[in-house]
Amino acid sequence: MKGEKCNTLAALATAMSSGEVETVDLTHTLDSDFPVIVLPPEFGQCAPFRAEVVSRYDERGPGWYWQNISMCEHTGTHFDAPIHWISGKDLPNASVDAIPATAFVRPVCVIDCSKECAENEDFLLTPEFIQAWEKQHGQIPAGDWVLLRSDWSRRSSAAYLNMREDGAHSPGPSADAVKFLVEERDILGFGTETVGTDAGQAAHFSPPYPAHHLFHGAGKYGLQCLRNLDQLPPTGAILVCPPLKIKNGSGSPLRVLALVERASK
Amino acid sequence: MTELLQRPPKKDPQKRTVLPTTPPSARSRKAIAFSTAAAEGRLALQTCAECDHVIYPARELCPKCWSMDLQWQDIPDGGELIAETTLRTSVNTYFRERMPWRIGTVRLDAGPMVLAHIHGDVGEYERVRMIARTDKSGQGVLMALPEKETANMADDKQLRTLTCDPKHRRVLVTDGRTQLGQCTVNALAKAGASKIFVGIAREWRPYDGSAELAAVSGVELMPLDITDTISVNELAAEIGGKTDILINTAEHVRPGSAMQRHGILTARDEMETNYFGLMRLIQAFGPGMRGRGADGDNSACAWVNLLSVYALSNWSVFGTTTASQAAAYSLSQCLRGEFAGSGVKVVNVLFGPLEDSWRQPLPPPKVTPKRLADAIVHALRQGIENVTLGPVAEDIVRRFRDDPFVLERELMQAPGGQAV
């Protein structure tokens, strides 16, 4: 057996260079003006992205350019580890540095709710909606990522956070949908285009913030502030999403990619 | 009456910007106290504690009784013009560029005869009202104004070199999201500012008063977050060359002392806005303003810092916020040094507790945002550099002057939640 290799990767490499397998970037640019989640002012706040130039071919460093950057673990397109929420605080391997690397390259199902979200900014993904999707595309396999496509990433500035006097208004999963994905489908994690995995009004759900509470309580992961989900097929793509290896990190900004197989040319 | 100042024409792009020059700035160490009072808009002269003789110019001892016990005291501002002339030539570059220039001799009601700049509406041998202000060199000078207000009086060419009148000037208000920022914008519009650039941070968050703000005449809303170097630099690249007055209304205030805080993030946020924010603004806007201190009728003329009076001495109820304001106050002094000779004044307003949500549980007396806004515009029109606003601030400044170490001890003993 020595010296023998499976040729799957070689085939993948060929498919990638021929364009048969495309790499889609699902990441927003880290920009100081990109919205971050807003909590009541007496709570600690999520720091926005900031960059300070260390040198730029000048007296601070004549031949090189580099920046010091700062942000929250939950700024921009980012990954949520189970330890992010109190319900997941005692789980094993629940921080970004301890999560097995296999979780970062996995198949992904994309549930398209863009039409519903365009009509209703408080749209909630329900178990019935998921089951109707499954009728068309097959049952969500255990261990897959599930992404909610809302096309919310096309919104910018105030319309993205959509904050009003009674809080933010943006789509997300209902508590029942989260329970269904955890208990009936045992998914790996759940991702959205909005600023959080939960709906804008999720503070008023039971339990509050069900996506955070129930997914993380069950050791599931989260991805948010994704984009370009319209370029993904409902099933069959591979998600690549390794967060930074921060010691005891509750999450991390990251580059999220998807490998998508196109119809051969 | 004074000829009405017209809105300055657009700048000729082929002409070099006139560089700032300064009137004579040398003063004796004794005379600096005159400039210090002038910076507050006060007319103070030395008074002999033994014979009550009022002394001008500043001296080491009383010329009448030789006492060395001379006290600086505010004196009545009345006087009479007894001789005047109009200079048409000078060896001093500053005055050469501004000829003709009226000067004269005034007999003060308090006694001394003084040399002063003379407002154009003052007639020969008339009664005058004297003001002391800092000039473009930063030193205190005297000017004789008509006893009663005349038409367009503030537009007098000589007076306008001592003031920072917003009329026909372009102003940047760094934070328009707050009531303070919005009141400041309204006061500037009323004062005749030709353009009011208003910084709005995090446009993706709605804020109260946004519609009314956008409707104010002359207002242009600009993205500006002073905690973000890129944002500050981008705005300066756009409007840095036409910002005549900068008013930094941004502040980050949170109650709490060092041990009441869990971690340093709140303190860092305070520093990011109150100290580093000021620093970013200085680096981005300072050089342009410093170079435009003599750029015609709408030259750059003032930089306004709004500081809690507790910047002078820490009050632990807002302990870490006031620490950041102390840093900002120190930096404002650095800015004064850097602006020296540029003709741009640094106006520091020290105010007592403001009527806003973060200081809501504090007892009165508090300063309303409108009152602070009006005080800013008043200081600009009067050319005053140091303003103390509100009973609490006045009390703290008085005690700071008496003995800063006693004040420190008193503030240590101040009960929590109660302004002293």
Interface residues (C-beta under 8 A of the other chain):
Chain A: S32 D33 P35 V38 G44 Q45 A47 P48 R50 A51 E52 V53 S156 S157 A158 Y160 L161 M163 R164
Chain B: R202 E203 W204 R205 P206 P223 D225 T227 D228 T229 I230 S231 L265 T266 D269
